[in-house]
Amino acid sequence: MVDAILARAQKPAEPTGTGNEPRERIAGELAAIESQIANLTEAIAIGGNLPSLIERLQTADSRRRDLVAQRDALGADPKAPRIDWRALERDARTRLADWSGLLVQDVPTAGGRLGECFRSFPSGRSRKTADEA
C-alpha cells in the first residue's frame, strides 16, 4: 500500500521545467547583445558612419546593462528541492503502522490520527529534504 502511494506521489513531483527559464532567456539575450556590441565596435574601428554606429552602440550597451541587472536581481541559481523518498517512505510506513494499531484499539481516535497524517503531507509529499533527514 505504501509503495503504491509513494509511486503515485513521485510522478507529479518530477519537475516539468527547470525553474531557470527567466535566467536562460536573459542569458540568451545577453549573448546576442554582446555579439551585437562586438560587431558595432568592429564597424566603428573600420570607420563606418560613426554617429549612427555610436548611437546604436550606446543603445545596445544600455540594454546589456539592463539585462545584467535583471540577471543579478534573480540571485543565485535556484536548485529544485530534493525530496528524500527513503525518509518519506520510512515516515509513511511508521504512520501507517501506528494508525493500523490504533484502528484495532480505538476507531474514532484512529480516524482523527489518519486526518493528521494526511494534513502533514501536503499534496502527498513531505517537506523534508535529503539534508534535513
C-alpha positions as CSV (number, residue, x, y, z in Angstrom):
1,M,0.0,0.0,0.0
2,V,2.8,2.5,0.9
3,D,4.7,1.5,-2.3
4,A,1.6,2.4,-4.4
5,I,1.1,5.7,-2.6
6,L,4.8,6.7,-2.9
7,A,4.9,5.7,-6.6
8,R,1.8,7.9,-7.2
9,A,3.3,10.8,-5.2
10,Q,6.6,10.7,-7.1
11,K,5.0,11.2,-10.5
12,P,3.7,14.8,-10.1
13,A,6.9,15.6,-8.1
14,E,9.0,15.3,-11.1
15,P,9.7,18.9,-12.4
16,T,8.2,19.9,-15.7
17,G,10.5,22.9,-16.1
18,T,13.9,23.7,-14.8
19,G,12.8,26.8,-13.0
20,N,15.6,28.7,-14.8
21,E,13.5,29.9,-17.8
22,P,13.9,33.6,-16.9
23,R,17.7,33.1,-16.3
24,E,18.0,31.2,-19.6
25,R,16.1,33.9,-21.5
26,I,18.3,36.6,-20.1
27,A,21.5,34.6,-20.8
28,G,20.4,34.2,-24.5
29,E,19.6,37.9,-24.8
30,L,22.9,38.8,-23.2
31,A,24.8,36.6,-25.6
32,A,23.0,38.2,-28.6
33,I,23.5,41.8,-27.3
34,E,27.2,41.2,-26.6
35,S,27.7,39.9,-30.1
36,Q,25.9,43.0,-31.4
37,I,28.2,45.2,-29.3
38,A,31.3,43.4,-30.7
39,N,30.0,43.9,-34.3
40,L,29.3,47.6,-33.7
41,T,32.7,48.1,-32.1
42,E,34.3,46.4,-35.1
43,A,32.3,48.7,-37.5
44,I,33.4,51.7,-35.6
45,A,37.0,50.6,-35.8
46,I,36.7,50.1,-39.5
47,G,35.3,53.7,-39.8
48,G,31.7,53.3,-40.8
49,N,29.0,56.0,-40.2
50,L,30.3,56.9,-36.8
51,P,27.4,58.9,-35.3
52,S,24.9,56.3,-36.2
53,L,27.1,53.4,-35.0
54,I,27.9,55.1,-31.8
55,E,24.2,55.7,-31.1
56,R,23.5,52.1,-31.8
57,L,26.4,51.0,-29.6
58,Q,25.1,53.2,-26.7
59,T,21.6,51.7,-27.1
60,A,23.0,48.1,-27.1
61,D,25.2,48.8,-24.1
62,S,22.3,50.3,-22.2
63,R,20.3,47.1,-23.0
64,R,23.2,44.9,-21.9
65,R,23.4,46.8,-18.5
66,D,19.6,46.3,-18.0
67,L,19.9,42.6,-18.7
68,V,22.9,42.2,-16.3
69,A,20.8,44.0,-13.6
70,Q,17.8,41.6,-14.3
71,R,20.1,38.6,-14.1
72,D,21.7,39.8,-10.8
73,A,18.3,40.5,-9.4
74,L,17.4,36.9,-9.8
75,G,20.0,35.9,-7.3
76,A,21.8,32.6,-7.1
77,D,20.9,29.8,-9.5
78,P,17.9,28.1,-7.9
79,K,18.0,24.4,-7.3
80,A,14.9,22.3,-7.3
81,P,14.2,21.0,-3.8
82,R,15.2,17.4,-3.4
83,I,12.8,15.0,-1.8
84,D,14.2,12.3,0.4
85,W,12.0,9.4,-0.8
86,R,13.5,6.9,1.6
87,A,12.7,9.2,4.6
88,L,9.3,9.8,3.2
89,E,8.7,6.0,2.8
90,R,10.0,5.3,6.3
91,D,7.8,8.0,7.8
92,A,4.7,6.8,5.8
93,R,5.3,3.2,6.9
94,T,5.7,4.2,10.6
95,R,2.5,6.3,10.4
96,L,0.6,3.5,8.7
97,A,1.7,1.0,11.3
98,D,0.7,3.4,14.1
99,W,-2.6,4.1,12.6
100,S,-3.3,0.4,11.9
101,G,-2.5,-0.4,15.5
102,L,-4.7,2.4,16.8
103,L,-7.6,1.3,14.5
104,V,-7.7,-2.1,16.2
105,Q,-7.9,-0.4,19.6
106,D,-10.0,2.8,19.0
107,V,-11.7,3.6,15.7
108,P,-12.8,7.2,16.4
109,T,-9.2,8.2,17.5
110,A,-7.7,6.4,14.6
111,G,-9.9,8.4,12.1
112,G,-8.6,11.6,13.7
113,R,-5.0,10.5,13.5
114,L,-5.4,9.5,9.9
115,G,-6.6,13.0,9.1
116,E,-3.5,14.4,10.9
117,C,-1.3,12.1,8.8
118,F,-2.8,13.5,5.6
119,R,-2.5,17.1,6.7
120,S,1.2,16.7,7.5
121,F,1.8,15.5,3.9
122,P,0.6,18.5,1.7
123,S,-0.1,17.3,-1.8
124,G,1.1,13.8,-0.8
125,R,4.7,15.0,-0.2
126,S,6.9,15.5,2.8
127,R,8.6,18.9,3.1
128,K,11.8,17.2,4.4
129,T,14.8,17.3,2.1
130,A,17.7,14.9,2.0
131,D,19.8,17.3,4.0
132,E,17.2,17.6,6.8
133,A,16.7,13.8,7.3
